[in-house]
Amino acid sequence: MGKIILRLDRVMADRKMSLNELSEKVGIANVNLSKLKNGHISAIRFSTLIAICEALHCQPGDILEYAPDEDGDFGKNE
């Protein structure tokens, strides 16, 4: 199974936005936003994703990236 890679840190750097500033705009605690930024989460609410995209003026695809397995199986059913 592939994985989802979070690129929030890259988008924040492109927008020159700090973790504290994004936290205030999105209404999420710094510690939770930091976990998201560092990829230490297993799920994200759509409402959170929407708030982040609005604050950073970006699309979900700018933040989330799918990486297939090393064998290259894209969406292969088991």
C-alpha positions, 0 to 999 in steps of 0.5 A, spaced: 500 500 500 502 506 498 502 512 503 500 520 503 506 525 504 504 531 507 507 537 504 504 543 509 511 545 511 513 546 504 507 550 503 508 554 509 515 556 507 512 558 500 507 563 503 512 565 509 507 563 514 509 561 521 506 555 525 504 560 530 500 564 525 497 558 521 495 556 528 491 562 529 488 563 522 486 556 522 484 555 530 488 549 531 493 548 537 500 549 535 502 542 538 496 539 533 498 543 527 506 541 528 504 534 528 500 535 522 506 539 519 511 533 521 506 527 518 505 524 525 498 523 524 493 518 521 487 522 519 485 529 518 478 532 518 475 535 511 474 541 516 481 542 518 483 541 511 479 546 508 481 551 514 488 550 512 487 551 504 483 557 506 489 560 510 494 558 505 490 560 499 492 553 496 489 546 494 489 540 498 493 537 492 498 542 494 499 539 501 497 532 500 501 527 495 500 520 494 506 516 493 505 508 491 509 502 493 516 501 491 513 496 486 509 501 483 502 499 483 498 504 483 491 503 486 492 495 485 486 491 488 489 486 493 
